[in-house]
């Protein structure tokens, strides 16, 4: 087989994939994430996404091969960091602003999405990686930048043992309140949490 012949299938696939516009691709992502929110990851099927977007099942398999790949791509495509750019001039002010932003984020079905993916995330490393990259790492990095600015300004000691756990506190409470109380962690709740638990641990008021 010549090199040209060997490359032909890949050329055909690339040509077919290029026919999907970014707008159409986003429709597939939105449909997949919406079905996860409504029914859970286990109930999501490529057939269901195809039906809701009125496309052939083969189109989805040709583009993403498997359900986990489709969901991972959807998570990355819908990544929208909420904490980037927050800089009030003080660490306490930044963390209060984070509480407000996170509360608004929680109210847009993102917490429900996390809950719906919960069991699958324990079993699928690809989904774990995609979720961390899309929804967790950008926000954790932004919080760490705020903390570093607070250290540089002398607001908090670099050796304060609570600093390491601030991202886990803020991001963790978003997911755990629905489990504990059946309600989302809204802005009011998160602000109270920051005032009562996070700021005192850092020696801030």
Secondary structure as UniProt FT lines:
FT   HELIX           3..17
FT   TURN            18..19
FT   HELIX           22..39
FT   TURN            41..43
FT   HELIX           46..53
FT   HELIX           57..64
FT   HELIX           67..77
FT   TURN            84..85
FT   HELIX           91..105
FT   HELIX           106..110
FT   HELIX           111..123
FT   HELIX           125..131
FT   HELIX           132..136
FT   HELIX           137..152
FT   TURN            153..154
FT   TURN            158..159
FT   TURN            161..162
FT   HELIX           163..165
FT   HELIX           166..181
FT   HELIX           187..193
FT   HELIX           194..198
FT   HELIX           199..202
//
